Amino acid sequence: MKPAFLDLPDREAKPRRAGLTHVIDPGAGRLATADVLDSVAAHVDIWKVGWGTAYVDPTLVSKLQLLAANDIASCLGGTLLEIAWAQDRAEQCLEWAREVGFTHVEVSRGTVAMGLRDKHELIRRAAADFTVLAEVGTKAPGEQLAARHWPAECRADLEAGASLVVTEGRQSGTVGTFDASGRVRPDVVEAVAAAVGVERVVFEAPQAGQQAWFIRRFGPSVNLGNVALGDVLSVETLRLGLRSDTAAVDRREREGLA
């Protein structure tokens, strides 16, 4: 029985337009996926099959079918598409992604040398068949001038046909949106949010402290990405104020004792 005795923030039901939880799958098999979904299906909106694991997973089709049955969008990670583009195989990659059942694709340029014009051409092509998430930033640590350059790239990505932009953070949470120690770079975050609106951004935030920062700054309906499969319920408790990091209840105030 689901408890209902606490006053908690309202959470929009799926399909959500805000408060998206975007997870990264490092290569979980179908049975492991089914086990995770038993607990977290209601809290996951986008499931990214990370890196090139989709290319080598023999259970991929059945896993994508399982995600679809649980109303979870399946997203092909951007690294695989970047490698395909570098080998002049982007069209074949997109055709394959459609055939196996992906609903979303990520278009990025963090691994290979890709110009903005090429990125936007790839977004336009992908948007014909998929919902596109366009990532900004590189995977190398210490990226300079992100706050200056990312906003224009985000706007151009959306104009090219992307539905959402994703700020690079990697699985480590130590690049792009963050410094090498994992601390949020507020200037980068605020510049991107001001440029396109926080509702159009998925902030990659794999660490609990980073997730709490974004929720405190933008509220429980902020879009969070690169959440580990084992951290989905933890993120939901952060959104709902069920952890000390984001809890907003002061009992003294509620009892009129403040």
MIDOSE-1310 file (N, C-alpha, C; in nm, 2 decimals, decimal comma, always signed):
residues 258
mkpa	+0,08/-0,12/+0,00/+0,00/+0,00/+0,00/+0,09/+0,13/+0,00; +0,06/+0,22/-0,09/+0,14/+0,34/-0,10/+0,10/+0,44/+0,01; +0,19/+0,48/+0,09/+0,16/+0,58/+0,20/+0,11/+0,71/+0,15; +0,03/+0,78/+0,22/-0,01/+0,91/+0,18/-0,04/+1,01/+0,30
fldl	+0,05/+0,99/+0,41/+0,02/+1,07/+0,53/+0,11/+1,19/+0,54; +0,20/+1,22/+0,44/+0,28/+1,34/+0,45/+0,24/+1,44/+0,35; +0,27/+1,57/+0,38/+0,25/+1,68/+0,29/+0,38/+1,69/+0,20; +0,37/+1,66/+0,07/+0,48/+1,66/-0,01/+0,45/+1,74/-0,14
pdre	+0,56/+1,79/-0,21/+0,54/+1,86/-0,33/+0,46/+1,78/-0,43; +0,38/+1,85/-0,51/+0,31/+1,78/-0,62/+0,41/+1,73/-0,73; +0,39/+1,61/-0,77/+0,47/+1,56/-0,88/+0,38/+1,52/-1,00; +0,40/+1,58/-1,11/+0,33/+1,56/-1,23/+0,34/+1,41/-1,27
akpr	+0,23/+1,35/-1,31/+0,23/+1,20/-1,34/+0,29/+1,19/-1,49; +0,34/+1,07/-1,52/+0,39/+1,04/-1,65/+0,27/+1,04/-1,75; +0,29/+1,08/-1,87/+0,41/+1,15/-1,93/+0,43/+1,29/-1,88; +0,54/+1,31/-1,82/+0,57/+1,44/-1,76/+0,63/+1,54/-1,86
ragl	+0,60/+1,67/-1,84/+0,66/+1,77/-1,92/+0,78/+1,84/-1,85; +0,78/+1,82/-1,72/+0,89/+1,87/-1,63/+0,92/+1,78/-1,52; +1,03/+1,80/-1,45/+1,07/+1,71/-1,35/+1,12/+1,57/-1,40; +1,18/+1,57/-1,52/+1,22/+1,45/-1,59/+1,34/+1,39/-1,52
thvi	+1,33/+1,26/-1,50/+1,45/+1,18/-1,45/+1,50/+1,10/-1,57; +1,62/+1,13/-1,61/+1,69/+1,07/-1,72/+1,80/+0,98/-1,67; +1,79/+0,85/-1,69/+1,89/+0,76/-1,63/+1,99/+0,72/-1,74; +2,11/+0,67/-1,69/+2,21/+0,62/-1,78/+2,23/+0,47/-1,75
dpga	+2,21/+0,39/-1,85/+2,22/+0,24/-1,84/+2,36/+0,20/-1,89; +2,44/+0,15/-1,81/+2,58/+0,11/-1,85/+2,59/-0,02/-1,92; +2,47/-0,09/-1,94/+2,47/-0,22/-2,01/+2,40/-0,32/-1,93; +2,30/-0,28/-1,86/+2,22/-0,38/-1,78/+2,14/-0,48/-1,87
grla	+2,14/-0,60/-1,84/+2,07/-0,70/-1,91/+1,92/-0,69/-1,89; +1,84/-0,77/-1,97/+1,70/-0,76/-1,96/+1,64/-0,79/-1,82; +1,70/-0,90/-1,76/+1,65/-0,94/-1,63/+1,68/-0,83/-1,53; +1,80/-0,78/-1,54/+1,84/-0,67/-1,44/+1,76/-0,55/-1,46
tadv	+1,72/-0,52/-1,59/+1,64/-0,41/-1,62/+1,50/-0,43/-1,56; +1,44/-0,55/-1,58/+1,31/-0,58/-1,52/+1,31/-0,57/-1,37; +1,42/-0,61/-1,31/+1,43/-0,60/-1,16/+1,43/-0,45/-1,11; +1,51/-0,37/-1,18/+1,51/-0,23/-1,15/+1,37/-0,16/-1,17
ldsv	+1,31/-0,20/-1,28/+1,18/-0,13/-1,31/+1,07/-0,17/-1,21; +1,08/-0,28/-1,15/+0,98/-0,32/-1,04/+0,97/-0,21/-0,94; +1,08/-0,14/-0,91/+1,08/-0,04/-0,81/+1,07/+0,10/-0,86; +1,13/+0,13/-0,98/+1,14/+0,27/-1,02/+1,07/+0,31/-1,15
aahv	+0,99/+0,22/-1,21/+0,93/+0,25/-1,34/+0,85/+0,38/-1,34; +0,78/+0,41/-1,23/+0,70/+0,53/-1,22/+0,78/+0,66/-1,22; +0,91/+0,64/-1,18/+0,99/+0,76/-1,16/+1,10/+0,79/-1,27; +1,10/+0,70/-1,37/+1,20/+0,72/-1,48/+1,12/+0,77/-1,61
diwk	+1,18/+0,87/-1,67/+1,11/+0,92/-1,79/+1,19/+0,89/-1,92; +1,32/+0,90/-1,91/+1,41/+0,87/-2,03/+1,52/+0,78/-1,98; +1,54/+0,67/-2,06/+1,64/+0,57/-2,03/+1,74/+0,57/-2,14; +1,86/+0,63/-2,11/+1,97/+0,63/-2,21/+2,05/+0,51/-2,20
vgwg	+2,06/+0,44/-2,31/+2,15/+0,32/-2,32/+2,29/+0,38/-2,36; +2,38/+0,38/-2,26/+2,50/+0,46/-2,27/+2,61/+0,41/-2,36; +2,69/+0,50/-2,40/+2,81/+0,47/-2,47/+2,78/+0,38/-2,60; +2,85/+0,28/-2,62/+2,82/+0,19/-2,73/+2,76/+0,06/-2,69
tayv	+2,71/+0,05/-2,57/+2,66/-0,08/-2,52/+2,54/-0,13/-2,60; +2,46/-0,04/-2,66/+2,35/-0,08/-2,74/+2,40/-0,17/-2,86; +2,51/-0,14/-2,91/+2,57/-0,20/-3,03/+2,61/-0,35/-3,00; +2,64/-0,38/-2,88/+2,69/-0,51/-2,85/+2,60/-0,59/-2,76
dptl	+2,48/-0,54/-2,72/+2,39/-0,61/-2,63/+2,29/-0,69/-2,71; +2,30/-0,83/-2,70/+2,21/-0,92/-2,77/+2,07/-0,91/-2,72; +2,04/-0,86/-2,60/+1,91/-0,85/-2,55/+1,84/-0,71/-2,57; +1,91/-0,63/-2,66/+1,86/-0,49/-2,67/+1,72/-0,48/-2,71
vskl	+1,67/-0,55/-2,81/+1,53/-0,53/-2,86/+1,43/-0,56/-2,75; +1,45/-0,67/-2,68/+1,36/-0,71/-2,57/+1,36/-0,61/-2,46; +1,48/-0,55/-2,43/+1,49/-0,45/-2,32/+1,42/-0,32/-2,36; +1,43/-0,28/-2,49/+1,36/-0,16/-2,53/+1,20/-0,19/-2,53
qlla	+1,16/-0,31/-2,56/+1,02/-0,34/-2,55/+0,97/-0,33/-2,41; +1,06/-0,38/-2,32/+1,02/-0,37/-2,17/+1,01/-0,22/-2,13; +1,10/-0,14/-2,18/+1,09/+0,00/-2,14/+0,96/+0,07/-2,20; +0,93/+0,03/-2,32/+0,81/+0,09/-2,38/+0,68/+0,04/-2,31
andi	+0,68/-0,08/-2,26/+0,57/-0,13/-2,18/+0,55/-0,06/-2,05; +0,66/+0,01/-2,00/+0,65/+0,08/-1,88/+0,65/+0,23/-1,90; +0,61/+0,27/-2,03/+0,60/+0,42/-2,06/+0,73/+0,49/-2,03; +0,84/+0,43/-2,07/+0,97/+0,50/-2,05/+1,03/+0,52/-2,19
ascl	+1,07/+0,64/-2,22/+1,14/+0,67/-2,35/+1,28/+0,61/-2,35; +1,31/+0,55/-2,46/+1,45/+0,49/-2,48/+1,53/+0,57/-2,56; +1,65/+0,60/-2,52/+1,74/+0,70/-2,59/+1,87/+0,64/-2,62; +1,91/+0,65/-2,75/+2,05/+0,60/-2,79/+2,15/+0,71/-2,74
ggtl	+2,25/+0,66/-2,67/+2,35/+0,75/-2,63/+2,43/+0,82/-2,74; +2,48/+0,94/-2,72/+2,54/+1,02/-2,82/+2,67/+0,97/-2,87; +2,75/+0,90/-2,79/+2,88/+0,85/-2,83/+2,87/+0,76/-2,95; +2,78/+0,67/-2,95/+2,77/+0,57/-3,06/+2,74/+0,65/-3,19
leia	+2,65/+0,75/-3,19/+2,61/+0,82/-3,31/+2,73/+0,91/-3,35; +2,81/+0,96/-3,26/+2,93/+1,04/-3,30/+3,03/+0,95/-3,37; +3,05/+0,83/-3,32/+3,14/+0,74/-3,39/+3,09/+0,70/-3,52; +2,96/+0,67/-3,53/+2,90/+0,64/-3,66/+2,92/+0,76/-3,76
waqd	+2,90/+0,88/-3,71/+2,91/+1,00/-3,80/+3,06/+1,01/-3,85; +3,15/+0,99/-3,76/+3,29/+1,00/-3,79/+3,33/+0,90/-3,90; +3,26/+0,79/-3,90/+3,29/+0,68/-4,01/+3,19/+0,69/-4,13; +3,12/+0,81/-4,14/+3,02/+0,83/-4,24/+2,91/+0,72/-4,24
raeq	+2,87/+0,68/-4,12/+2,77/+0,58/-4,10/+2,65/+0,63/-4,02; +2,64/+0,76/-4,01/+2,53/+0,82/-3,93/+2,39/+0,77/-3,98; +2,37/+0,77/-4,11/+2,24/+0,73/-4,16/+2,21/+0,59/-4,12; +2,31/+0,50/-4,14/+2,29/+0,36/-4,10/+2,26/+0,34/-3,95
clew	+2,33/+0,42/-3,87/+2,31/+0,42/-3,73/+2,16/+0,45/-3,69; +2,11/+0,56/-3,75/+1,98/+0,61/-3,73/+1,87/+0,51/-3,78; +1,90/+0,45/-3,89/+1,80/+0,35/-3,94/+1,80/+0,23/-3,85; +1,91/+0,19/-3,80/+1,92/+0,07/-3,71/+1,85/+0,11/-3,58
arev	+1,87/+0,23/-3,53/+1,81/+0,27/-3,40/+1,66/+0,27/-3,41; +1,61/+0,31/-3,53/+1,46/+0,31/-3,55/+1,41/+0,17/-3,56; +1,48/+0,08/-3,63/+1,44/-0,06/-3,64/+1,44/-0,13/-3,51; +1,53/-0,11/-3,42/+1,53/-0,18/-3,30/+1,44/-0,13/-3,19
gfth	+1,39/+0,00/-3,21/+1,29/+0,05/-3,13/+1,32/+0,17/-3,04; +1,43/+0,24/-3,06/+1,46/+0,36/-2,99/+1,36/+0,46/-3,02; +1,32/+0,54/-2,92/+1,23/+0,65/-2,95/+1,30/+0,79/-2,95; +1,41/+0,80/-2,88/+1,49/+0,92/-2,87/+1,64/+0,89/-2,91
vevs	+1,70/+0,99/-2,95/+1,85/+0,98/-2,97/+1,91/+1,11/-2,92; +2,04/+1,09/-2,87/+2,12/+1,20/-2,82/+2,21/+1,24/-2,93; +2,22/+1,37/-2,97/+2,32/+1,42/-3,06/+2,42/+1,50/-2,98; +2,54/+1,46/-2,99/+2,65/+1,53/-2,91/+2,77/+1,54/-3,00
rgtv	+2,87/+1,62/-2,95/+3,00/+1,63/-3,02/+3,11/+1,64/-2,91; +3,10/+1,55/-2,81/+3,19/+1,56/-2,70/+3,31/+1,46/-2,72; +3,30/+1,37/-2,82/+3,40/+1,27/-2,84/+3,48/+1,29/-2,97; +3,42/+1,32/-3,07/+3,48/+1,34/-3,20/+3,48/+1,49/-3,24
amgl	+3,57/+1,53/-3,33/+3,57/+1,67/-3,38/+3,46/+1,69/-3,48; +3,36/+1,75/-3,43/+3,24/+1,78/-3,51/+3,20/+1,93/-3,50; +3,19/+2,00/-3,62/+3,16/+2,14/-3,62/+3,01/+2,16/-3,58; +2,97/+2,28/-3,55/+2,83/+2,31/-3,52/+2,74/+2,29/-3,64
rdkh	+2,79/+2,32/-3,76/+2,70/+2,30/-3,87/+2,67/+2,16/-3,89; +2,77/+2,07/-3,88/+2,75/+1,93/-3,89/+2,66/+1,88/-3,78; +2,68/+1,93/-3,66/+2,59/+1,89/-3,55/+2,44/+1,92/-3,58; +2,42/+2,04/-3,63/+2,28/+2,08/-3,65/+2,22/+2,01/-3,77
elir	+2,30/+1,97/-3,87/+2,25/+1,89/-3,98/+2,21/+1,75/-3,92; +2,29/+1,70/-3,83/+2,26/+1,57/-3,77/+2,13/+1,58/-3,69; +2,12/+1,69/-3,61/+1,99/+1,70/-3,53/+1,87/+1,71/-3,63; +1,88/+1,78/-3,74/+1,77/+1,79/-3,83/+1,73/+1,66/-3,89
raaa	+1,84/+1,58/-3,92/+1,81/+1,45/-3,98/+1,75/+1,36/-3,87; +1,80/+1,35/-3,75/+1,75/+1,27/-3,65/+1,61/+1,30/-3,61; +1,58/+1,43/-3,61/+1,45/+1,48/-3,56/+1,34/+1,43/-3,66; +1,37/+1,39/-3,77/+1,27/+1,34/-3,86/+1,21/+1,21/-3,81
dftv	+1,28/+1,13/-3,73/+1,23/+1,00/-3,68/+1,23/+0,99/-3,53; +1,30/+1,08/-3,46/+1,32/+1,06/-3,32/+1,29/+1,19/-3,24; +1,27/+1,18/-3,11/+1,28/+1,30/-3,03/+1,43/+1,31/-3,00; +1,48/+1,43/-3,02/+1,63/+1,46/-3,01/+1,66/+1,53/-2,88
laev	+1,76/+1,48/-2,81/+1,83/+1,54/-2,70/+1,96/+1,59/-2,75; +1,99/+1,72/-2,75/+2,12/+1,77/-2,80/+2,21/+1,80/-2,68; +2,32/+1,74/-2,67/+2,41/+1,77/-2,56/+2,51/+1,88/-2,60; +2,54/+1,96/-2,50/+2,65/+2,07/-2,52/+2,76/+2,04/-2,42
gtka	+2,88/+2,06/-2,47/+3,00/+2,04/-2,38/+3,08/+1,93/-2,43; +3,21/+1,92/-2,38/+3,30/+1,82/-2,42/+3,32/+1,73/-2,30; +3,38/+1,61/-2,32/+3,40/+1,52/-2,21/+3,54/+1,54/-2,15; +3,61/+1,63/-2,20/+3,74/+1,66/-2,14/+3,73/+1,76/-2,02
pgeq	+3,80/+1,73/-1,91/+3,79/+1,82/-1,80/+3,85/+1,96/-1,83; +3,80/+2,05/-1,75/+3,86/+2,19/-1,76/+3,81/+2,27/-1,88; +3,69/+2,24/-1,93/+3,64/+2,32/-2,05/+3,63/+2,46/-2,01; +3,69/+2,55/-2,09/+3,69/+2,69/-2,06/+3,57/+2,76/-2,14
laar	+3,53/+2,87/-2,08/+3,43/+2,96/-2,15/+3,30/+2,89/-2,18; +3,26/+2,79/-2,10/+3,13/+2,72/-2,12/+3,02/+2,82/-2,10; +3,02/+2,91/-2,00/+2,91/+3,00/-1,98/+2,90/+3,10/-2,09; +3,00/+3,12/-2,17/+3,00/+3,21/-2,28/+2,94/+3,14/-2,41
hwpa	+2,98/+3,02/-2,43/+2,95/+2,95/-2,56/+2,83/+2,86/-2,55; +2,80/+2,80/-2,44/+2,69/+2,71/-2,44/+2,56/+2,77/-2,47; +2,52/+2,89/-2,42/+2,39/+2,94/-2,44/+2,35/+2,95/-2,59; +2,45/+3,00/-2,67/+2,42/+3,01/-2,82/+2,41/+2,88/-2,88
ecra	+2,49/+2,78/-2,84/+2,48/+2,65/-2,89/+2,34/+2,58/-2,86; +2,30/+2,60/-2,73/+2,17/+2,55/-2,69/+2,06/+2,60/-2,77; +2,06/+2,74/-2,79/+1,95/+2,80/-2,87/+1,95/+2,74/-3,02; +2,07/+2,73/-3,07/+2,08/+2,68/-3,21/+2,04/+2,53/-3,22
dlea	+2,07/+2,45/-3,12/+2,03/+2,31/-3,12/+1,88/+2,30/-3,12; +1,81/+2,38/-3,04/+1,67/+2,38/-3,03/+1,61/+2,42/-3,17; +1,67/+2,53/-3,22/+1,62/+2,58/-3,35/+1,64/+2,47/-3,46; +1,74/+2,39/-3,45/+1,76/+2,28/-3,55/+1,67/+2,17/-3,54
gasl	+1,59/+2,16/-3,42/+1,49/+2,05/-3,41/+1,51/+1,97/-3,28; +1,60/+2,00/-3,20/+1,61/+1,93/-3,07/+1,49/+1,96/-2,98; +1,45/+1,87/-2,90/+1,34/+1,90/-2,81/+1,39/+1,94/-2,67; +1,51/+1,89/-2,63/+1,57/+1,93/-2,51/+1,72/+1,94/-2,53
vvte	+1,79/+2,02/-2,45/+1,93/+2,02/-2,45/+1,98/+1,96/-2,32; +2,10/+1,90/-2,33/+2,16/+1,83/-2,21/+2,29/+1,89/-2,19; +2,32/+1,93/-2,06/+2,45/+1,99/-2,02/+2,54/+1,88/-1,98; +2,66/+1,87/-2,04/+2,75/+1,77/-2,02/+2,80/+1,76/-1,87
grqs	+2,80/+1,64/-1,82/+2,85/+1,62/-1,68/+2,93/+1,49/-1,67; +2,90/+1,40/-1,77/+2,96/+1,27/-1,77/+2,90/+1,19/-1,65; +2,94/+1,06/-1,65/+2,90/+0,97/-1,54/+2,97/+1,01/-1,42; +3,09/+1,07/-1,43/+3,17/+1,11/-1,31/+3,12/+1,24/-1,25
gtvg	+3,05/+1,33/-1,32/+3,01/+1,45/-1,26/+3,13/+1,55/-1,23; +3,23/+1,54/-1,32/+3,35/+1,62/-1,30/+3,40/+1,70/-1,42; +3,31/+1,72/-1,52/+3,34/+1,80/-1,64/+3,22/+1,89/-1,67; +3,24/+1,98/-1,76/+3,13/+2,06/-1,82/+3,06/+2,14/-1,72
tfda	+2,95/+2,10/-1,67/+2,87/+2,17/-1,57/+2,94/+2,18/-1,44; +3,04/+2,10/-1,42/+3,11/+2,09/-1,28/+3,26/+2,11/-1,30; +3,32/+2,14/-1,19/+3,46/+2,15/-1,19/+3,52/+2,01/-1,16; +3,65/+2,00/-1,16/+3,72/+1,87/-1,14/+3,69/+1,80/-1,01
sgrv	+3,64/+1,88/-0,91/+3,60/+1,83/-0,78/+3,46/+1,79/-0,77; +3,38/+1,82/-0,88/+3,24/+1,79/-0,88/+3,15/+1,90/-0,83; +3,21/+2,02/-0,81/+3,13/+2,13/-0,77/+3,06/+2,19/-0,89; +2,93/+2,23/-0,87/+2,85/+2,29/-0,97/+2,92/+2,43/-1,01
rpdv	+2,92/+2,46/-1,14/+2,96/+2,59/-1,19/+2,84/+2,67/-1,21; +2,80/+2,75/-1,12/+2,68/+2,83/-1,12/+2,67/+2,92/-1,25; +2,78/+2,98/-1,29/+2,77/+3,07/-1,40/+2,73/+2,99/-1,53; +2,77/+2,87/-1,54/+2,73/+2,79/-1,66/+2,59/+2,75/-1,65
veav	+2,54/+2,71/-1,54/+2,40/+2,67/-1,52/+2,31/+2,79/-1,54; +2,34/+2,90/-1,48/+2,25/+3,02/-1,50/+2,25/+3,07/-1,64; +2,36/+3,07/-1,71/+2,37/+3,11/-1,85/+2,28/+3,03/-1,94; +2,29/+2,90/-1,92/+2,21/+2,81/-2,00/+2,06/+2,82/-1,97
aaav	+2,02/+2,83/-1,84/+1,88/+2,84/-1,80/+1,82/+2,97/-1,85; +1,90/+3,08/-1,85/+1,85/+3,21/-1,90/+1,83/+3,21/-2,05; +1,92/+3,13/-2,12/+1,91/+3,14/-2,26/+1,79/+3,06/-2,32; +1,76/+2,95/-2,26/+1,66/+2,86/-2,33/+1,54/+2,83/-2,23
gver	+1,55/+2,86/-2,10/+1,45/+2,82/-2,01/+1,48/+2,69/-1,94; +1,47/+2,69/-1,81/+1,51/+2,57/-1,74/+1,43/+2,44/-1,78; +1,31/+2,46/-1,83/+1,23/+2,35/-1,87/+1,28/+2,28/-1,99; +1,36/+2,34/-2,07/+1,42/+2,28/-2,19/+1,55/+2,22/-2,17
vvfe	+1,60/+2,22/-2,04/+1,73/+2,17/-2,02/+1,73/+2,04/-1,93; +1,81/+1,94/-1,96/+1,83/+1,83/-1,87/+1,98/+1,85/-1,82; +1,99/+1,87/-1,69/+2,12/+1,88/-1,63/+2,17/+1,75/-1,59; +2,28/+1,71/-1,66/+2,34/+1,58/-1,61/+2,40/+1,61/-1,47
apqa	+2,36/+1,52/-1,38/+2,40/+1,54/-1,24/+2,40/+1,40/-1,17; +2,51/+1,33/-1,19/+2,52/+1,19/-1,13/+2,54/+1,18/-0,98; +2,59/+1,29/-0,92/+2,62/+1,28/-0,78/+2,50/+1,34/-0,69; +2,48/+1,28/-0,58/+2,37/+1,32/-0,49/+2,38/+1,47/-0,45
gqqa	+2,50/+1,52/-0,42/+2,51/+1,66/-0,39/+2,48/+1,75/-0,50; +2,51/+1,71/-0,62/+2,48/+1,79/-0,74/+2,33/+1,79/-0,76; +2,27/+1,67/-0,75/+2,12/+1,66/-0,77/+2,05/+1,75/-0,67; +2,09/+1,75/-0,54/+2,03/+1,83/-0,44/+2,05/+1,98/-0,47
wfir	+2,17/+2,02/-0,52/+2,19/+2,16/-0,56/+2,09/+2,21/-0,66; +2,07/+2,13/-0,77/+1,97/+2,17/-0,87/+1,83/+2,17/-0,82; +1,79/+2,08/-0,73/+1,66/+2,08/-0,68/+1,64/+2,20/-0,58; +1,74/+2,23/-0,50/+1,73/+2,35/-0,42/+1,72/+2,48/-0,50
rfgp	+1,79/+2,48/-0,62/+1,80/+2,60/-0,70/+1,67/+2,62/-0,78; +1,62/+2,51/-0,84/+1,51/+2,52/-0,94/+1,38/+2,45/-0,90; +1,39/+2,38/-0,79/+1,27/+2,31/-0,74/+1,26/+2,17/-0,78; +1,16/+2,09/-0,74/+1,15/+1,95/-0,76/+1,12/+1,92/-0,91
svnl	+1,08/+2,02/-0,99/+1,05/+1,99/-1,13/+1,16/+2,02/-1,22; +1,29/+2,03/-1,17/+1,40/+2,04/-1,26/+1,43/+1,90/-1,33; +1,48/+1,91/-1,45/+1,51/+1,79/-1,52/+1,66/+1,74/-1,49; +1,67/+1,62/-1,44/+1,80/+1,57/-1,40/+1,84/+1,45/-1,49
gnva	+1,97/+1,45/-1,53/+2,02/+1,35/-1,62/+2,14/+1,27/-1,57; +2,17/+1,16/-1,64/+2,27/+1,07/-1,60/+2,26/+1,02/-1,46; +2,14/+0,99/-1,42/+2,11/+0,94/-1,29/+2,14/+0,79/-1,30; +2,22/+0,73/-1,20/+2,25/+0,59/-1,20/+2,12/+0,51/-1,17
lgdv	+2,11/+0,39/-1,23/+1,99/+0,31/-1,21/+1,96/+0,28/-1,06; +2,07/+0,27/-0,98/+2,05/+0,24/-0,84/+2,02/+0,37/-0,76; +2,02/+0,48/-0,82/+1,99/+0,61/-0,75/+1,86/+0,67/-0,78; +1,77/+0,61/-0,86/+1,65/+0,67/-0,90/+1,56/+0,70/-0,78
lsve	+1,54/+0,61/-0,69/+1,46/+0,63/-0,57/+1,52/+0,74/-0,49; +1,65/+0,74/-0,48/+1,71/+0,85/-0,40/+1,68/+0,98/-0,46; +1,69/+1,00/-0,59/+1,66/+1,12/-0,65/+1,51/+1,16/-0,63; +1,42/+1,07/-0,63/+1,28/+1,10/-0,61/+1,26/+1,15/-0,46
tlrl	+1,34/+1,09/-0,37/+1,33/+1,14/-0,23/+1,38/+1,29/-0,22; +1,48/+1,32/-0,30/+1,53/+1,45/-0,30/+1,43/+1,55/-0,36; +1,36/+1,51/-0,46/+1,26/+1,59/-0,52/+1,14/+1,62/-0,42; +1,11/+1,52/-0,34/+1,00/+1,52/-0,25/+1,03/+1,58/-0,12
glrs	+1,16/+1,61/-0,09/+1,20/+1,67/+0,04/+1,20/+1,56/+0,14; +1,23/+1,44/+0,11/+1,24/+1,33/+0,20/+1,38/+1,29/+0,24; +1,47/+1,38/+0,21/+1,61/+1,37/+0,26/+1,65/+1,50/+0,32; +1,75/+1,50/+0,41/+1,78/+1,62/+0,48/+1,84/+1,73/+0,38
dtaa	+1,89/+1,69/+0,27/+1,95/+1,78/+0,17/+1,85/+1,88/+0,12; +1,72/+1,83/+0,11/+1,62/+1,92/+0,05/+1,49/+1,93/+0,13; +1,49/+1,87/+0,25/+1,38/+1,88/+0,34/+1,35/+2,03/+0,38; +1,22/+2,07/+0,37/+1,19/+2,21/+0,39/+1,10/+2,23/+0,51
vdrr	+1,07/+2,12/+0,58/+0,97/+2,13/+0,69/+1,04/+2,17/+0,82; +0,99/+2,28/+0,88/+1,04/+2,32/+1,01/+0,93/+2,30/+1,11; +0,94/+2,20/+1,20/+0,83/+2,16/+1,29/+0,79/+2,28/+1,38; +0,89/+2,35/+1,42/+0,86/+2,47/+1,51/+0,76/+2,56/+1,44
ereg	+0,79/+2,59/+1,31/+0,70/+2,68/+1,24/+0,56/+2,62/+1,23; +0,55/+2,49/+1,20/+0,42/+2,43/+1,18/+0,34/+2,43/+1,31; +0,41/+2,43/+1,42/+0,34/+2,43/+1,55/+0,33/+2,57/+1,61; +0,37/+2,67/+1,53/+0,36/+2,81/+1,58/+0,45/+2,85/+1,69
la	+0,57/+2,78/+1,69/+0,66/+2,80/+1,80/+0,78/+2,88/+1,76; +0,79/+2,92/+1,63/+0,91/+2,99/+1,59/+0,91/+3,13/+1,64
